[in-house]
Amino acid sequence: MAGEAEGLLVRFGRTYAAAVRLATLVPICAIAPFRAPAEHLASTLVVVVVAAAWTCGFAWWLRAGRGSALVAVDVAVLVGLFGTIFWTDAVDAKNTGWLRLLVIFACATYQWHTSWLVGLTAATVSTGGAVALLTAAGAWEVDASLATGTMYALPGAVFARAAWILVRRAARQSDQIAEQALRARGEALLAAGVRAEEREQVNSLHDTAATTLLMVGLGQVRSDAGWLAPQARRDLARLRTVSGRAPEEADLVDLLRADLALTHLTVDFDGPERLRLPYPVARAITDAAGEAFTNVRRHSGATEVTVRLGGDARALHLDIADRGKGFAPHDVPGTRRGVRESIRARMERAGGTATITSAVGEGTRVRLGWRAEGEAPVGDGAARDGGAKRGPAAGWAGVNDAVEKSARTRLGRGMRIATLVVAMACVFGVALATLVANLPTYQTPLAQIGAFAVLGVVLIAEAVLLVRGRSWGRWRVPVIAAVLAASMLAYVTMPDGRTSTGEDWMFAAATWPGLVVVLDRPLRAAALFLLSHELTALFHLVVLEGATPVTLARFATGSVTVAGFPLCLAVVASALHRVGTTAVAARRELEQVRVAEAVAAQTHDRRQARFAELSATTVPLLDGLADGSLRPEDPLVQRRCAIEAARMRRLFAESDGAANPLLHELRHCIDVADRKGVVVELDSRGQWPTPPVAVRRDLTDAALVALATATSRARVTVVGSAASVSVSVVADCDEIDVSAPAARGVRVEALTGADAVWMEAHWEP
């Protein structure tokens, strides 16, 4: 199956073939009546009209992309047009040049939109049929060049096929490189997207269920707390929402009002009636604000909060202010996630910002800012990065440029190789043979040889540059000047009457070395060079030789071929730049869709798995708190809530990507005990490999339960080596029951004393 670049190149080949046939039709049809005898002018014009009509129809068919069936008809029409030479007396009038050009360009363009078998067969039949008809009309006796010139259509077709094969191979390689690079980047973004969704789930749990259970576990909630049951029901609703698929949009104002209704604070709210945003953005802003509301209720001592929402769906800011006791932001412990993760990090992932201003005794002000990508900042809380890219687009930005550059380089190199192959064949094959055959007839043979040497050196230098992966750079202009000087030298020392004839080797040869030098420049550079070369030859013809209508017609016929082919390749080279960029963009869009779908699918699966995991522990506690069957003042309920809050904090720590996950997760388990006023010592000795998540849970579970139920003191010790790791805890808590380890290689031992419990979990990989 063809890749994006190769597919675009194939479509471009058909379009370009049609364009070349139409573009060359104008000068070809202009040449035909110019050399037609007066008595055959009418018949020649009829043939020209038929040729033009058919070419236009065939070009339309090519653009429509309707297969290769009509190529056989095109071949028959071309041969039929050559058959009209008997009617128009074109051989005796030497007026077959325009028909030859029709065949030459048709044979070349066949190679850009057909298989190699169809293309070369069509070229062979067209050329063979034309030469056969010319022979039957006596062309060899009148002027052998009428037949030999037409024969060049076949090698021209071979060169065009070779160039097409090389360029298509480069396109295929470009597709492979682009696919590998974009797939690798896509996998990285997929993993990053899943991790981001994982963090968002963790933050959502932290802001809802984990906070509620922690407050109950710490004994901070009385049975008559009016906010507990509604908050527990909200937490259950959020858990079940986390397990489903999110909508595309949401009303930020509705979400904020729903959260404010549960704060049990006096709220002064001012904002628009509705503000619809993409759901991830609305949810992130609401959850960040919800954490700020929770902090006001739990920590500030204030009973009133002011909320101001401004802006629109393109850019907004949300201010939350209280007059409570305030705090010192830099003194917040690293295990506290509220400000760091639930507010700041959450807003950053949504493409926004969070600014928190507070001091002890001066209250707290939280400003959340967000703007759609590309919008101007709003207010002093707008993003300070000046509109830095974020989200999926940011993830693709760097690799896009690199892959597009690689694709353009690969296609450009393929085009340079193809052009060099054709140039070598034309210069060292056709031109050299013509030069050697006619060398005795030139006035100054050494001048002709010198001019040829200049062209040869340029082509050899291009081959060296290609091998070394370099361009002409600052040498480009001097080399072009040398090629034009060689062209002028050849014409000055050429006998009169030879310009644009079969003995004029320079007429076609000089175009190719100049083309390889300017191929990677804008199209106008190639056009300017070709025009300069043609004007050099025309100057010699008109000024030094004295042009006649016959010689001018011969020059025009030859110019269409010798300048037309290089110009066609220059156009192809220019178009390949766009082909490479377009192909990478199309491939990138497909990969972005794949990554987005994969992130959504994996996130959904993980949410479902997490909900199933929490259903056995967290959900029953929240159900009991919501319906009143569990009393928050019951010591057993507090114990269960404290243990579950500690497990959820360990869960949060698992998504942090710490250098030493085991110690990092233990510190988060200690956080609950620390909040209860328990003095905890943590000691670690040795180094150990990172255990899998399931093993770390078994290693920390005993310590987690002991820490969550300790009364005043606890000590946690971690000892590890390359062969094993153990986690032990001594705490002044009642006898505890820890479930059997689920992971292989983990064993747990326990010993209960008069006033303490000792437990150790040991793992050997």
CORSUL-V381181 format. One line per field, one symbol per residue. ss: DSSP state (H for helix, E for strand, L for the rest). Layout:
ss = ???
This chain:
ss = LLLHHHHHHHHHHHHHHHHHHHHHHHHHHHHHHHLLLHHHHHHHHHHHHHHHHHHHHHHHHHHHLLLLHHHHHHHHHHHHHHHLHHHHLLLLLLLLHHHHHHHHHHHHHHLLLLLHHHHHHHHHHHHHHHHHHHHHLLHHHHLHHHHHHHHHHHHHHHHHHHHHHHHHHHHHHHHHHHHHHHHHHHHHHHHHHHHHHHHHHHHHHHHHHHHHHHHHHLLLLLLLLHHHHHHHHHHHHHHHHHLLLLLLEEEHHHHHHHHHLLLLLEEEEELLLLLEEEHHHHHHHHHHHHHHHHHHHHHHLLLEEEEEEEELLLEEEEEEEELLLLLLHHHLLLLLLHHHHHHHHHHHHLLEEEEEEELLLLLEEEEEEEELLLLLLLLLLLLLLLLLLLHHHHHHHHHHHHHHHHHHHHHHHHHHHHHHHHHHHHHHHHHHHHHHHHHHHLLLHHHHHHHHHHHHHHHHHHHHHHHHLLLLHHHHHHHHHHHHHHHHHHHHLLLLLLLLLLLLHHHHHHHHHHHHHHLLLLHHHHHHHHHHHHHHHHHHHHHHHLLLHHHHHHHHHHHHHHHHHHHHHHHHHHHHHHHHHHHHHHHHHHHHHHHHHHHHHHHHHHHHHHHHHHHLLHHHHHHHHHHLLLLLLLHHHHHHHHHHHHHHHHHHHHLLLLLLHHHHHHHHHHHHHHHLLLEEEEEEEELLLLLLHHHHHHHHHHHHHHHHHLLLEEEEEEEELLLLEEEEEEELLLLLLLLLLLLLLEEEEEEELLLLEEEEEEELL
